[in-house]
């Protein structure tokens, strides 16, 4: 499949047509999830959950009883690793015509955590419903999308920078990587905050998190999941464009504001 095509076409789906997921689609998604890796090498255990069996619910989901969940050890970089891996599964599901949406808060979390048999040292960051999109969104979904301006994105030069944060990156300067940066710009995020910032410096793309209040608690930061999604989009798109990229964590020391923190980088080859 073309990841670039799936990234451009995908939208969050909360209203489904009520048709049970075909066995072959459920099996394909489960098998793909089991093969998924992340650049941090952190294992993730995946589960397909029957809402009726486990008494699972989300007030924003209509028309499906199947959910995908993942759990992992609560270790450094777990958030970024989960965002990176889960987004790959989301895009694969999209290629099968299966709708998804990221859910972190709008669910009966205790029931989901019991269903995945979560232990004290593990975390289940997010889940997603799986189903075939309905022809029309529910009123609630329409209102939600309008409330967070779900189809809006920051301008290219507001999230991408040329060497330093005081120099916006232009599409022309991005060159043949412009489509990879655009794939990052289109990434989903919690309440559409779009917390990623990327500095292109020489042959490296440095990823940062621009933190918003209320998304970090203790040792867990929900917006790092969003940056993990952005990392996934950049790597998949760059490789599809024929560029070699290698992941690294090496802070380049670029000056930042207090709410902007370094996450990771990609070295970009030919």
C-alpha positions in Angstrom: 0.0 0.0 0.0 1.0 3.6 -0.4 1.4 5.2 3.1 1.3 8.6 1.6 -2.1 7.9 0.0 -3.5 6.5 3.3 -2.2 9.5 5.3 -3.9 11.9 2.8 -7.2 10.1 2.8 -7.6 9.1 6.4 -10.0 10.8 8.9 -11.1 9.8 12.3 -14.3 7.7 12.3 -16.7 7.6 15.2 -19.9 6.5 13.4 -19.9 3.0 12.0 -22.5 1.2 9.8 -23.2 -1.6 12.3 -21.8 -4.4 10.1 -19.5 -6.7 12.0 -15.9 -6.6 10.9 -15.2 -9.4 8.4 -13.2 -12.2 9.9 -10.4 -11.8 7.3 -10.1 -8.1 8.0 -9.9 -8.7 11.8 -7.3 -11.4 11.2 -5.2 -9.2 8.9 -5.2 -6.3 11.3 -4.2 -8.5 14.3 -1.4 -10.1 12.3 -0.2 -6.8 11.0 -0.2 -5.4 14.6 1.8 -8.4 15.8 4.5 -7.6 13.2 4.7 -3.9 13.9 7.9 -2.5 15.3 9.0 0.8 16.7 12.4 2.6 16.7 12.7 2.3 20.5 12.4 -1.4 20.4 9.7 -1.5 23.1 7.4 -4.5 22.9 3.6 -3.9 22.6 1.0 -6.6 23.2 -2.1 -6.2 21.0 -5.6 -7.3 21.7 -8.9 -7.2 19.7 -11.7 -6.7 22.2 -15.4 -7.6 21.9 -17.3 -4.7 23.6 -20.2 -6.9 24.5 -18.1 -9.6 26.1 -16.1 -7.2 28.3 -18.8 -4.5 28.9 -16.7 -1.9 27.0 -18.1 1.4 25.9 -17.3 4.9 24.7 -19.8 7.7 24.5 -18.5 8.9 21.2 -18.6 5.6 19.3 -21.7 4.4 17.5 -22.2 1.2 15.3 -19.3 -1.1 16.3 -18.5 -3.5 19.1 -14.9 -4.2 18.2 -11.9 -2.4 19.6 -8.1 -2.6 19.1 -6.0 -2.0 22.2 -2.3 -2.2 23.0 -0.4 -2.5 26.3 3.2 -2.1 27.2 5.6 -1.7 30.0 5.7 1.8 31.5 9.3 2.6 30.5 11.1 5.7 29.1 9.8 6.6 25.6 6.8 4.3 25.9 4.6 7.1 24.7 6.5 7.8 21.5 6.9 4.1 20.8 3.2 3.5 21.2 2.2 6.4 19.0 4.6 5.3 16.2 3.4 1.6 16.3 -0.3 2.2 16.7 -0.4 4.7 13.8 1.1 2.0 11.5 -1.8 -0.3 12.4 -4.3 2.6 11.9 -3.0 3.3 8.4 -3.1 -0.4 7.6 -6.7 -0.6 8.7 -7.5 2.4 6.6 -6.0 0.5 3.5 -8.6 -2.2 4.2 -11.5 0.2 4.3 -11.7 -0.1 8.1 -12.4 3.1 10.1 -10.5 4.0 13.3 -10.1 6.8 15.8 -7.7 7.3 18.6 -9.4 7.2 22.1 -7.5 8.0 25.3 -10.1 9.6 27.6 -13.6 9.1 26.2 -14.0 5.5 27.4 -14.7 3.4 30.5 -10.9 3.0 31.0 -11.2 0.6 34.0 -13.2 -1.9 31.9 -10.7 -1.7 29.0 -7.8 -2.2 31.3 -9.4 -5.2 32.9 -10.1 -6.6 29.4 -6.4 -6.4 28.4 -5.4 -7.8 31.9 -3.2 -4.8 32.6 -0.6 -5.3 35.3 0.7 -2.6 37.7 3.9 -2.0 35.6 2.0 -1.7 32.3 0.0 1.0 30.6 -2.7 0.9 27.9 -2.3 4.4 26.4 -5.1 4.4 23.8 -7.6 2.2 22.0 -9.5 2.5 18.7 -12.8 1.1 17.5 -12.7 -0.9 14.3 -15.5 -1.0 11.8 -16.8 0.1 8.5 -17.6 3.9 8.3 -21.3 4.8 8.1 -22.4 6.9 5.1 -23.2 9.8 7.4 -21.6 11.0 10.7 -23.7 11.2 13.8 -24.7 14.6 15.1 -22.4 14.1 18.1 -19.4 13.3 15.8 -20.1 16.4 13.6 -20.2 18.6 16.7 -17.0 17.1 18.0 -15.1 17.6 14.8 -16.3 21.2 14.6 -15.3 21.8 18.2 -11.7 20.8 17.7 -11.5 22.0 14.1 -10.6 18.5 13.1 -9.9 19.3 9.4 -7.7 22.3 10.2 -3.9 22.2 10.4 -1.2 24.7 11.2 0.5 26.3 8.2 3.7 24.6 7.0 6.0 27.3 8.4 4.3 27.3 11.8 5.5 23.8 12.6 8.6 23.3 10.5 11.7 25.3 10.8 15.0 25.9 8.9 18.0 25.5 11.2 16.4 27.4 14.1 13.0 28.2 15.5 13.1 31.8 14.3 13.3 30.7 10.6 10.2 29.1 9.2 10.8 26.3 6.7 9.5 26.8 3.2 8.2 24.1 0.9 10.9 25.0 -1.6 13.6 24.7 1.0 12.2 21.3 2.0 12.7 20.1 -1.6 11.9 16.5 -2.3 11.1 16.0 1.4 8.3 18.4 1.3 5.8 15.6 1.0 7.2 13.9 4.1 6.9 17.1 6.1 3.3 17.4 4.7 2.6 13.9 6.0 3.7 15.0 9.4 1.4 18.1 9.2 -1.6 15.9 8.4 -1.0 13.6 11.4 -3.8 13.2 14.0 -3.3 14.5 17.5 -5.3 14.7 20.8 -7.8 17.5 20.4 -6.0 18.5 17.2 -3.2 20.3 19.2 -0.5 19.3 16.7 2.2 19.4 19.3 5.1 18.4 17.0 7.7 20.9 15.8 10.5 19.9 13.4 13.8 21.7 12.6 15.6 20.7 9.4 19.2 21.3 10.0 21.7 20.1 7.4 20.9 16.4 6.7 18.9 15.9 9.9 15.3 16.5 10.9 15.0 17.1 14.6 11.6 16.5 16.3 10.3 18.4 19.3 7.2 18.4 21.5 5.5 21.8 22.1 3.8 21.0 25.4 0.2 22.1 26.3 -1.0 22.3 29.8 -3.1 19.4 31.1 -1.6 16.6 28.9 1.3 15.4 31.2 0.7 13.8 34.6 3.5 12.4 36.6 5.7 10.3 34.4 3.2 10.1 31.5 2.8 12.6 28.7 -0.1 12.1 26.3 1.3 14.5 23.7 4.5 12.4 23.3 2.1 9.8 21.7 1.3 12.5 19.1 4.9 13.1 18.4 5.4 9.4 18.0 2.7 9.5 15.3 4.5 12.4 13.6 7.8 10.3 13.7 5.9 7.4 12.1 4.5 9.6 9.3 7.9 11.2 8.5 9.7 7.9 8.3 7.1 6.1 6.3 6.7 9.0 3.8 10.5 9.6 3.5 11.1 6.0 2.7 8.3 5.9 0.2 9.9 8.9 -1.5 13.1 6.9 -1.9 15.1 8.6 0.9 17.1 6.6 3.5 16.4 7.8 7.0 17.9 6.5 10.3 16.5 7.2 13.7 18.6 8.6 16.5 18.3 10.4 19.9 21.0 13.1 20.0 19.9 16.6 21.0 21.4 19.1 18.6 21.3 21.9 21.2 19.1 24.2 19.1 17.7 26.9 21.3 14.1 26.4 22.3 11.4 28.1 24.4 10.5 26.6 27.8 7.5 24.6 26.5 9.4 23.0 23.6 11.4 19.9 24.4 13.6 17.7 22.2 12.3 14.2 21.3 14.3 12.5 18.5 15.9 13.0 15.1 16.2 11.4 11.7 19.4 11.5 9.7 18.5 11.7 6.1 20.4 10.0 3.3 20.0 9.8 -0.4 
